[in-house]
Amino acid sequence: MNNVIKAFGETPAVDGLSLAVGPGQIFGLIGPSGCGKTTTIRLLLGILKPDSGTATVMGRQPTHFGTKERERIGYTPQEFVLYPTLTVQENLRFAGSLFGMGWRRRHRRIREVLEFLDLWDARKRMTRDLSGGMKRRLELACALLHEPELLFVDEPTAGLDPVLRVRIWDLLRELRDRNITVFVTTQHIDEIVRCDNVAILDHGRLVGLGTPESLRRSAMGGEMVEVEADHVSKDAVAALRQLPEVKSVRWTNNGALQVVVEDAAAATPTITETLQERGEAVEAVRPVVADFDDVFRRLVGDEAPHNG
């Protein structure tokens, strides 16, 4: 995608979006509800046309896809779109017929995808009687039936409990390990860590792009070390700020002293020695990993890094 813009009326849903996704990875498009994730997928599928900018998928503009391109793509929409009055197996037979799959191949693939997604024993159940998690897996089964190379999955864990969310991500990782490129959207910020590469959207704009670890470093300014002590004097804090290894120092909401450095392992001994030389009773100096809720807030500008 190169500087893609898509608006509905006066409201831009996607605002100057540029990104590239290589094969064989889980690429996560992450952000709150209404930030432009579904619109982006629909642009990449050719369901919507950009107002400006260009998008190409597998070398072609999505709005110019032919049968061959569409046979290489699978899509699981956010909304449940299968037939509730058909059985699991009947929904898959119908999905296979849409791709022109012959009886033998369709019969083989139905069993393969249902066994892969732990739905074989439920193959004769009415779709309306399935749980939410089973319905999401059935949608995945329909999207995988024709053996796509590229899979778009829109909000696969929305409304699911934590256990089922983990199960869905395990399945997506297994698909990636089978050389299927997975483009997935989610509003669960903590799911960033489950992706190989991530784009973070806020109001249709790209605010972060890279691996989960590179985004964490970018948002926080480096790696973090937390000092546990009864009290750290202002003079000691000032001394820490003068260290070449230290990028910033701040107090957290729970009263801990957090120090941002380039390399936590290398800086920890120096920080400890500096505090002890000033008579501080240091209980521990240890590396800490920022959670992605904090990373997201910083990237979207709600909490800019500071030296306070």
DRENFIDREN-657419 format. One line per 5 residues: their letters; for each residue x, y, z of C-alpha. Coordinates in Angstrom, 3 decimals. Layout:
<rs>
A	X:Y:Z | ...
</rs>
This chain:
<rs>
MNNVI	0.000:0.000:0.000 | 1.365:3.391:-0.965 | -0.244:6.499:0.540 | -3.733:4.997:0.338 | -6.674:7.214:1.288
KAFGE	-10.265:6.047:1.642 | -13.004:8.261:3.040 | -16.710:7.814:3.649 | -18.266:11.219:3.244 | -16.106:13.714:5.101
TPAVD	-14.586:11.073:7.370 | -11.314:9.435:6.305 | -11.314:5.735:7.280 | -7.795:5.190:5.944 | -5.575:8.261:5.824
GLSLA	-2.345:8.049:3.825 | -1.564:4.428:4.690 | 1.714:2.974:3.406 | 2.988:-0.497:4.303 | 4.478:-3.624:2.760
VGPGQ	3.912:-7.228:3.813 | 6.295:-9.998:2.815 | 5.311:-13.652:2.430 | 5.412:-16.317:5.128 | 4.537:-14.218:8.178
IFGLI	1.729:-13.205:10.497 | 1.178:-9.518:9.875 | -1.012:-7.824:12.452 | -3.052:-4.681:11.839 | -3.851:-3.465:15.326
GPSGC	-5.876:-0.630:16.774 | -9.139:0.286:18.477 | -12.569:-0.240:16.955 | -13.202:2.207:14.125 | -9.554:2.930:13.352
GKTTT	-9.703:1.622:9.753 | -8.699:-2.044:10.052 | -11.682:-3.570:8.224 | -11.555:-0.862:5.553 | -7.898:-1.717:4.945
IRLLL	-8.692:-5.398:4.440 | -11.547:-4.548:2.071 | -9.200:-2.346:0.061 | -6.690:-5.184:-0.185 | -9.413:-7.590:-1.291
GILKP	-10.762:-5.259:-3.976 | -14.122:-4.870:-2.236 | -13.382:-1.148:-1.929 | -11.422:1.126:-4.267 | -8.955:3.707:-2.878
DSGTA	-9.845:7.361:-3.315 | -6.136:7.937:-3.951 | -2.884:6.047:-3.588 | -2.151:2.545:-4.815 | -2.537:-0.962:-3.436
TVMGR	-1.169:-4.164:-4.931 | -1.559:-7.730:-3.705 | 0.496:-10.494:-5.324 | 1.512:-8.044:-8.034 | -1.964:-6.864:-9.084
QPTHF	-4.389:-4.159:-8.086 | -7.108:-5.844:-6.002 | -9.893:-4.248:-8.047 | -8.442:-6.049:-11.097 | -8.278:-9.498:-9.525
GTKER	-9.268:-12.385:-11.752 | -10.231:-15.921:-10.825 | -6.606:-17.051:-10.460 | -5.785:-14.341:-7.913 | -8.923:-14.930:-5.892
ERIGY	-8.207:-18.668:-5.737 | -4.914:-17.819:-3.995 | -6.664:-15.798:-1.252 | -8.776:-16.783:1.750 | -10.915:-14.351:3.739
TPQEF	-12.596:-14.611:7.125 | -14.768:-11.512:7.711 | -15.502:-10.106:11.139 | -19.220:-10.771:10.831 | -20.499:-14.354:10.814
VLYPT	-21.719:-14.952:7.237 | -22.294:-18.718:7.036 | -25.685:-20.399:6.841 | -27.065:-21.210:10.304 | -29.548:-23.795:8.953
LTVQE	-26.824:-25.862:7.260 | -24.574:-28.323:9.050 | -20.854:-27.685:9.437 | -20.124:-30.062:6.581 | -22.795:-28.565:4.318
NLRFA	-21.393:-25.063:4.777 | -17.994:-26.344:3.699 | -19.445:-28.131:0.672 | -21.103:-24.880:-0.363 | -17.882:-22.898:0.128
GSLFG	-15.974:-25.449:-1.956 | -18.513:-25.217:-4.775 | -17.993:-21.437:-4.961 | -14.349:-22.102:-5.840 | -15.260:-24.751:-8.389
MGWRR	-13.617:-27.526:-6.395 | -14.277:-31.015:-7.776 | -16.016:-33.620:-5.614 | -12.876:-35.643:-4.797 | -10.732:-32.674:-3.818
RHRRI	-13.562:-31.059:-1.898 | -14.273:-34.296:0.016 | -10.580:-34.667:0.929 | -10.129:-31.046:1.942 | -13.274:-30.918:4.092
REVLE	-11.924:-33.705:6.253 | -8.434:-32.160:6.363 | -9.553:-28.702:7.488 | -12.129:-30.009:9.973 | -9.555:-32.272:11.597
FLDLW	-7.007:-29.454:11.636 | -9.505:-27.141:13.371 | -10.877:-29.823:15.744 | -14.323:-29.725:14.126 | -14.530:-33.184:12.565
DARKR	-16.693:-34.593:15.352 | -19.065:-31.623:14.923 | -19.378:-31.995:11.138 | -23.068:-32.996:11.268 | -24.119:-30.351:13.780
MTRDL	-26.273:-27.430:12.696 | -24.186:-24.287:12.457 | -26.677:-22.325:14.574 | -25.952:-24.692:17.479 | -22.204:-24.040:17.539
SGGMK	-20.460:-21.979:20.207 | -18.850:-18.662:19.289 | -15.390:-20.211:19.198 | -16.525:-23.072:16.980 | -18.172:-20.631:14.571
RRLEL	-14.904:-18.711:14.244 | -13.070:-21.956:13.523 | -15.715:-22.948:10.961 | -15.219:-19.624:9.178 | -11.496:-20.334:9.115
ACALL	-12.212:-23.784:7.710 | -14.233:-22.294:4.844 | -11.476:-19.772:4.109 | -8.793:-22.504:4.081 | -10.712:-25.114:2.103
HEPEL	-9.292:-24.140:-1.320 | -5.682:-24.036:0.034 | -4.948:-20.283:-0.259 | -1.446:-18.809:-0.094 | -2.672:-15.623:1.566
LFVDE	-5.257:-15.484:4.349 | -7.045:-12.339:5.551 | -8.631:-12.741:8.987 | -10.635:-9.818:10.380 | -10.936:-9.748:14.195
PTAGL	-10.723:-13.541:14.727 | -10.696:-13.251:18.535 | -13.405:-10.606:18.995 | -15.810:-11.633:21.742 | -13.905:-14.801:22.650
DPVLR	-12.663:-15.696:26.110 | -8.879:-15.721:26.773 | -8.548:-19.499:26.359 | -10.225:-19.476:22.940 | -8.170:-16.439:21.889
VRIWD	-4.981:-18.391:22.566 | -6.343:-21.355:20.587 | -7.094:-19.167:17.550 | -3.589:-17.675:17.635 | -2.059:-21.145:17.902
LLREL	-3.944:-22.061:14.723 | -2.775:-18.910:12.928 | 0.835:-19.643:13.855 | 0.486:-23.177:12.551 | -0.851:-21.809:9.273
RDRNI	2.155:-19.490:9.036 | 4.427:-22.468:9.650 | 2.728:-24.122:6.673 | 3.908:-21.147:4.536 | 0.546:-19.369:4.467
TVFVT	0.849:-15.605:4.819 | -1.650:-14.415:7.443 | -2.905:-10.817:7.508 | -4.887:-10.442:10.723 | -6.637:-7.549:12.460
TQHID	-7.339:-7.213:16.166 | -8.284:-4.558:18.703 | -6.641:-6.526:21.523 | -3.394:-4.614:22.032 | -1.770:-7.479:23.942
EIVRC	-1.974:-9.629:20.795 | 0.795:-7.558:19.182 | 3.323:-9.982:20.628 | 1.764:-12.881:18.694 | 2.570:-11.307:15.301
DNVAI	5.813:-11.331:13.345 | 5.298:-7.774:12.139 | 2.730:-5.190:13.154 | 1.129:-2.008:11.869 | -0.617:0.110:14.493
LDHGR	-3.476:2.329:13.312 | -5.063:5.291:15.044 | -7.914:7.152:13.308 | -6.877:5.687:9.958 | -3.243:6.769:10.278
LVGLG	-0.195:4.561:10.677 | 1.526:5.335:14.004 | 3.840:2.329:14.262 | 5.280:-0.328:11.941 | 7.766:-3.106:12.641
TPESL	8.385:-6.146:14.797 | 6.827:-6.170:18.275 | 10.227:-5.668:19.885 | 11.208:-2.792:17.572 | 7.900:-1.060:18.345
RRSAM	8.492:-1.500:22.068 | 11.981:0.028:21.802 | 10.707:2.855:19.620 | 7.867:3.733:21.979 | 9.854:3.470:25.200
GGEMV	13.099:4.936:23.826 | 15.151:1.805:24.520 | 15.211:-0.968:27.126 | 14.030:-0.384:30.688 | 15.525:-1.037:34.113
EVEAD	13.545:-0.659:37.324 | 15.168:0.321:40.615 | 13.649:-1.048:43.792 | 14.697:0.968:46.854 | 13.126:2.516:49.946
HVSKD	14.043:5.984:48.753 | 16.212:7.441:46.021 | 17.433:10.981:46.584 | 17.237:13.740:44.016 | 21.038:13.828:43.878
AVAAL	21.159:10.114:43.028 | 18.532:10.551:40.311 | 20.524:13.469:38.903 | 23.648:11.281:38.881 | 21.806:8.582:36.964
RQLPE	20.765:11.108:34.337 | 24.425:12.004:33.782 | 25.404:8.438:32.921 | 26.105:7.950:29.190 | 24.159:4.659:29.271
VKSVR	20.994:6.379:30.515 | 18.488:7.931:28.124 | 15.798:8.964:30.601 | 14.632:8.499:34.192 | 11.082:8.629:35.474
WTNNG	8.949:7.661:38.434 | 6.132:5.227:37.686 | 2.625:5.437:39.138 | 3.471:2.724:41.682 | 6.464:4.695:42.970
ALQVV	9.238:2.731:41.270 | 12.182:4.413:39.579 | 12.337:3.455:35.901 | 15.472:4.047:33.858 | 15.555:3.817:30.058
VEDAA	18.859:2.617:28.629 | 20.227:1.319:25.335 | 21.186:-2.102:26.736 | 19.658:-3.207:30.047 | 22.149:-6.007:30.738
AATPT	25.153:-3.748:30.188 | 23.735:-0.758:32.102 | 22.456:-2.555:35.225 | 25.864:-2.873:37.001 | 26.665:0.801:36.372
ITETL	23.280:1.958:37.681 | 23.668:-0.206:40.802 | 27.198:1.069:41.481 | 26.178:4.723:40.960 | 23.349:4.446:43.489
QERGE	25.420:2.565:46.057 | 28.233:5.149:45.843 | 25.673:7.734:46.943 | 24.577:5.671:49.919 | 21.277:4.473:48.500
AVEAV	19.829:1.266:49.998 | 19.143:-0.538:46.736 | 17.149:-3.743:47.029 | 17.148:-4.644:43.332 | 17.912:-3.284:39.872
RPVVA	16.271:-5.429:37.236 | 15.222:-5.245:33.587 | 11.490:-4.800:32.953 | 9.479:-5.245:29.765 | 6.826:-2.653:28.951
DFDDV	3.382:-4.066:28.230 | 1.895:-3.216:24.870 | -0.936:-1.160:26.335 | 1.753:1.291:27.446 | 3.513:0.981:24.073
FRRLV	0.269:1.748:22.238 | -0.513:4.794:24.390 | 2.912:6.239:23.711 | 2.778:5.595:19.968 | -0.608:7.284:19.574
GDEAP	0.579:10.247:21.624 | -1.434:9.847:24.815 | 1.754:9.518:26.805 | 4.856:10.837:25.109 | 8.235:9.704:26.512
HNG	9.747:12.257:28.850 | 12.687:12.705:31.235 | 10.663:13.711:34.268
</rs>
